[in-house]
């Protein structure tokens, strides 16, 4: 029997199904810098102040948008227009008709697999509370998906 992510579009999913798709990598919670001249996006290893780096989960998920001005709420309407999502993002993959990665918790039954295979930010992220604004550019990284 096919699973919901194999038979439904993102728009057809219930809120519970939508939320369960998140692989817990934490990559969308990293600070991004934009070059205003070229619109190029640069990723950093700096995590939002609300990200629990150990679990790669938001420490105040329901209140995040009130606490973080530039927190973007992913939904089926904006998923295609958000260019900075990693290629491994489950929402992006499902929207493109691609399968979930082998390490995804919906396939393995474990939310730890994302960390075990190195697909999360757990091993390299630092909290924005620990980084001075003048040092942000020193934290630019390159994705290797």
C-alpha positions in Angstrom: 0.0 0.0 0.0 1.3 3.4 -0.9 2.0 6.0 1.8 0.4 9.4 1.9 3.5 11.2 0.5 3.4 8.9 -2.5 -0.3 9.5 -3.3 -1.0 13.1 -2.2 0.2 16.5 -3.4 1.4 18.9 -0.7 -1.8 20.8 -1.1 -3.9 17.6 -0.4 -2.1 16.8 2.8 -3.6 17.3 6.2 -1.7 19.5 8.7 -0.5 16.5 10.5 0.8 14.8 7.3 2.5 18.1 6.3 4.2 18.5 9.6 5.4 14.8 9.6 7.2 15.4 6.3 9.8 17.6 7.9 13.0 15.5 8.1 14.4 17.5 11.0 17.6 18.5 9.2 17.4 22.1 10.5 18.9 23.6 7.3 16.0 25.9 6.7 16.7 27.4 10.2 20.2 28.6 9.2 20.8 32.3 8.6 21.0 33.2 4.9 22.7 36.2 3.5 21.5 37.8 0.2 23.7 39.9 -2.1 21.4 42.8 -2.9 23.1 43.4 -6.3 22.9 39.9 -7.6 20.2 38.3 -5.4 22.5 35.4 -4.8 21.9 33.6 -1.5 24.7 32.6 0.8 24.1 29.9 3.4 25.8 30.1 6.8 26.3 27.6 9.6 24.6 30.1 12.0 21.3 28.7 13.4 18.3 30.7 14.4 18.3 31.5 18.1 15.2 29.2 18.5 16.8 26.1 16.9 17.8 23.5 19.4 21.0 22.4 17.6 21.1 19.0 19.3 17.7 17.9 18.1 17.4 20.3 15.1 14.0 21.3 16.2 12.5 24.7 16.9 12.3 25.4 20.6 9.1 27.5 20.1 7.6 26.2 16.9 4.1 27.7 17.4 5.5 31.2 18.4 8.5 31.3 16.1 7.0 33.9 13.7 6.3 36.3 16.5 9.8 35.9 17.9 11.8 35.8 14.7 11.0 38.6 12.2 12.3 36.8 9.1 11.0 33.3 9.9 9.4 31.9 6.8 6.5 29.5 7.2 6.7 26.9 4.5 3.4 26.0 2.9 2.2 24.5 -0.4 1.8 28.0 -1.8 5.4 29.2 -1.3 7.4 26.0 -1.5 8.3 26.5 -5.2 9.4 30.1 -4.8 11.8 29.5 -1.9 15.1 29.1 -3.7 17.2 28.6 -0.6 15.8 25.2 0.5 18.4 22.4 0.2 17.9 19.8 -2.5 17.3 17.2 0.2 14.3 19.1 1.7 11.4 16.6 1.9 8.9 19.3 0.9 10.9 20.2 -2.1 11.3 16.6 -3.1 7.7 15.7 -2.8 6.7 18.9 -4.7 9.0 17.8 -7.5 7.6 14.2 -7.6 10.8 12.7 -6.2 11.1 10.1 -3.5 12.1 10.8 0.1 15.7 10.2 0.9 16.5 6.7 2.3 17.4 8.2 5.7 14.0 10.0 6.1 12.3 9.1 9.4 9.0 8.1 7.6 11.0 5.4 5.9 13.4 4.4 8.7 11.1 4.9 11.7 13.8 6.9 13.5 14.2 10.6 13.8 17.9 10.0 14.5 18.8 8.7 11.1 19.0 12.3 9.6 21.8 13.0 12.1 23.5 9.6 11.8 24.0 10.1 8.0 25.2 13.7 8.5 22.2 15.2 6.7 21.4 17.6 9.6 23.1 20.7 10.9 23.7 19.1 14.3 27.4 18.6 13.7 28.3 22.1 12.4 25.7 24.7 13.4 26.3 27.5 15.9 23.7 29.6 17.5 23.2 33.1 16.3 23.4 34.1 20.0 27.1 33.1 19.8 28.1 35.1 16.7 28.8 38.8 16.5 27.1 40.5 13.5 30.4 41.7 12.1 31.6 38.0 11.9 28.6 36.6 10.0 30.3 36.5 6.7 33.0 34.2 8.2 30.3 31.6 8.6 29.4 31.2 5.0 29.3 27.6 3.9 28.6 25.5 0.8 25.9 22.9 0.7 26.9 19.4 -0.3 23.6 17.5 -0.7 
